[in-house]
Amino acid sequence: LQRVLTGITTTGTLHLGNYVGAVRPAILASQEAGVESFFFMADYHALIKCDDPERINRSRLEIAAIWLAAGLDTSRVTFYRQSDIPEIPELTWLLTCVTSKGQMNRAHAYKGATDANAAAGEDLDAGVTMGLYSYPILMAADILMFNAHRVPVGRDQVQHIEMTRDVAQRFNHLFGKGRDFFVLPEANVEEDVALLPGLDGRKMSKSYDNAIPLFEGGAKGLKEAIAHIVTDSKLPGEPKEPEGQTLVTIYDAFASAAQRQQFRADLRAGLAWGEAKQQLFDLIDAEIAPLRSRYEALMAQPELIEATLQEGAAKARAVAAPLLAELRHAVGLRSFA
Ligand code: TYM
């Protein structure tokens, strides 16, 4: 049995990048035969980036509703909030004790912060919390707690999975005594949409303010966001080079091979950007409109989502607790009797 696991940080609502990079591939993987899946809301991770309790709580509900609306089947998938699994922070500590500080110095999130501080002439660690610094260890615990084989993520998370493998190897080596406690996970990156660009062509991200929201604002919001995608200044009728255009990359993430080819041919033949944007809207909306109405129905039933997540937490803890007991024993935290 192959285990597939992925999580999403609950600091806001989701954008198209999260959907094509993580949610859609994860749901598809969960439908394969011989796969057992673990999908969760990374709400401990959210505390690193956000100190607005209302926003964090709201986001947990929204993201749970998005997963369910996107077709997550709770009879096949263990679906939970990270913070409902106390074994995860406990494992985080065991892993923290075998992780070298030097490796954490190289983690993207931390390096990004120190590089920005250096550029601004500030103290390197200004505004850096220990949460941000050890973020990858908490993520390693998420993955190793369930011994996942495959982790569907966007390309921006690949470094974290590599770090998880290192931490797992070190732990196995130090305490395994010939047996491996942890499976070494593989990142599962959907090559076509490894990193979806946002309105301005940079990686689509909440923090760049260039995101196209998945459901927020409804069909109207989607259309308005698409209107803001930056294109070159070619006029209607002028031939356009499709490759490298943000609009085309986003189109590809939702299109069949035949549609991709046709869209390119039309642009080369002079399709107006306004018309291209309309086609992009139609394509995306055809896929997500049914999900959007399920989402709206689910958001009206928070008690149903709460019950679903409570059940998921019980299922997840039934897997986590026995492994954690073995790990505690392995590191020397044993009963005297
Ligand atoms: P987060 O919440 O930033 O993003 C959730 C998922 O969306 C993917 N993603 C993208 N994919 C394609 N194009 C984009 N523009 C884009 N932007 C975001 C991310 O790669 C991710 O897969 N640390 C993780 C959450 C996490 C996790 C885990 C993931 C916590 N524990 C264990 C996997 C396994 C994060 O902050 O993702």
Residues whose N, C-alpha, C, O or C-beta is under 5 A from the ligand:
A	BS01	TYM	L5 T6 G7 I8 T9 G17 N18 G21 A22 A42 H45 M139 D142 P152 V153 G154 R155 D156 Q157 V193 A194 L195 L196 K203 M204
